[in-house]
Amino acid sequence: MGQKVHPVGFRVGVNKTWKSRWYADKKYGQFLHEDLRIRKFIKERLFHAGISRVEIERTAERMRVFIHTARPGIIIGKKGAEVEKLKSELMG
């Protein structure tokens, strides 16, 4: 009987990337919990948009969230109104 290996963990660094791209020494736990809350919020609020993956990238002062979806029009909305609304909800 062979050992079971997680399919994503086995491929990370070879042909898949991490879901979050940032580095922290002291605030690691805080950032990790914040990432989990962001992912949960986005998946619950936009469940009907067909979201497959949420990537989070942090630099010193900025945080970028990439949402991979099958239906981008639902997330963007008319004239980008939904994007701005989502951005303000994430900040507050």
Secondary structure, DSSP 8 states (H G I E B T S, - for coil): ------HHHHHBTTTB--SEE---SSSHHHHHHHHHHHHHHHHHHTGGG-EEEEEEEE-SS-EEEEEEES-HHHHH-GGGHHHHHHHHHHH-
